[in-house]
Amino acid sequence: MRSLRTIVDTCSMLSEALPRTAMITQTNQTVYTDTEQQFIALLDMINLDENLASQPELASQFEASLDRAIQDAYHTNSNDTAAHRFLQRVLYRINRLKLFWYDDLRHYTNERSAYLRSVRDRIEAPWQAWELAQIDVAALQQEDVKQGLMNRGARDLDPPPSEDSRYIREQTTEAGYRRILAIGSFDGLVEGSRLSRILGGAANEVQATLTRVLIEEYGNGRLSRKHSTYFAQMLSEFGMNTEPEAYFDLVPWEVLACANHNFLVTECKRYFLRYNGGLTYFEVAGPAAYRNYLTAAQRLGLSQAAMGYWELHIREDERHGRWMLDDVALPLADKYPEQAWELLLGYDQEKLMGDRAGVAIVRSAKEADRLQVK
């Protein structure tokens, strides 16, 4: 954990190393990378809120970059990838404090910090507005919700192959497959963790079904059967790092956005319908994506240990998809007829963000393939 003196020194070095003229000539990514390091130091500061109240300059560099990134990502047409990446990484570093990582307890010193909460809210508000602007919410409000859910489920259970899915199946090399595993480990090694935060409250059939999904994700209470254990086995087969977040720097902002969105809709119970609509899509559509990865692994002649996770998920998520549609989404549509359209919003938003993340993952896999060829 860094001392206050270290934080002051860090800020001083940043201000000296990044004068205005230099910042203009540097790439946005370099500036955001430097600023993120300051934010990491703030996360571990003892008495963060009290120190910032008396010395707001400790966060001045971060504050300036935060405002700039929000403007560039959500209020202009610049499509600044560096800004998106910076914001989603900062937001994730705050959100991850809601889970326990079995690390140094001092890392949770600021988990209820008012300042960190304000940073989260400042990013989430324009980001969520930006995301919602990409969906025709008015049209969703006019749909027959139950028929809409069933139509979507039928469409996404076995979609026609896309150009990206064909690339994974037919062209990606072992380097590309390893890159997919590296990025996938970001969620695969902590799978089900965010689902756990939506449970609790009054007992009912919907809650019971969600609990069944969670229990299966956790291997019915046996670590050897937990889904993340199977993912770790795939990583181990290639001698890759099996620690959660080990490949954080490889994770595209589009994938981080999916994780951060899930933190939001699980933490805010007002978004309960949106979350369950999204989880319905995730479970229904999962097997089709996993078949692409399994086909690639089989084409590459990989061992069972290097592909077992995909086979497990194809089998179990087909069941989970039926549970989510029949025993969660449709019953919730009956219980909340006035707000049921939010199930469609959650479903469509999860698909939109998931498709965007999938494109980014394939783009990264192609980059790894090209590097191997060179």
Buried (B, 14 or more C-beta within 10 A) or exposed (E): EBEEEEBBEBBEEBEEEBEEEEBEEBEBBBBBBBBBBBBBBBBBBEEBBEBBEEBEEBBBBBBEBBEBBBBBBBEEEEEBBBBBBBBBBBBBBBBBBEEEBEEEEEBEBBBEBEBBBEBBEBBBEBBBEBBEEEBEBEEBBEBEBBEBBBEBBEEBBEEEEBEBBEBBBEEBBBBBBBBBBBBBBBBBBBBBBBBBBBEEEEEEEBBEBBBBBBEBBBBEEEEEEBBBBBBBBBBEBBEBBBEBBBBBEBBBBBBBBBBBBBBBBBBEEEBBBBBBBBBBBBBBBBBBBBBBBBBBBEBBEBEEBBBBBBBBBBEBBBBBBBBBBBBBBBBBBEEBEEBBBBBBBBBBBBBBBBBBBBBBBBEBBBEBBEEEEE
